[in-house]
Amino acid sequence: MTLRKKQLEAVRLVFEGRKNHSEIAKELKISERTLYNWKHDPEFNQAVIDLGNETLGSNVGKLMANMTRLAFRGRNDYVKLQATTYLLDKVGFGLRDQQQINESNERLRKLRAEADIASAKAEEYGNDDTDDNIVIVDKWGDEDESDD
C-alpha cells in the first residue's frame, strides 16, 4: 500500500510535532479517528521514521557541533553536563563507564557487608582474639583496611 497525499502530509505534520492530533485532523479535513488509524499503520510509522532520518541525517554535523558548543559554553553547569554526557555516550564512553562504576560500588558494598557479618559472627561466638583490622582484598589484589 502506498501512502496517499493526505497521509504524506500527515506524516510531515506528525514528525514536526507542532500541532496536536485535533489540529492535524482539522487541517487535513479528516476525522481524528482516521488520523489515529493512520498512526497505527506500520507503513505510516515507517514514513515518519524515514522523514526523521532524512531530516536529521542531513543535519547531523550541525547538530553535533551545536551539542559540542553547549558542552563547552552552555549557560549553566547542568546544560554543560547534559551535553557532555550525551556526546561521551555517543562515542562509547558514557553509559559503559557509569555501569562499571555502579558495578564496582555494588561489589564494594557486598564485600563490606560480608565483612560486617563475619565480624558480628566472631563477636557472637565470643572470639576475643579477632584482630580489630579487617582487610578486604579485591580481585586485583588491592587491600582496603578498615578499623572497627
Buried (B, 14 or more C-beta within 10 A) or exposed (E): EEBEEBBBBBBEBBBEEEEEBEEBBBEBEBEEEBBEEBBEEEEBBEBBEEBEEEEEEEEEEEEEEEBEEBBEEBEEEEEBEBBBBBBBBEEEEBEEEEEEEEEEEEEEEEBBEEBEEEBEEBEEEEEEEEEEEBEBEEEEEEEEEEEE
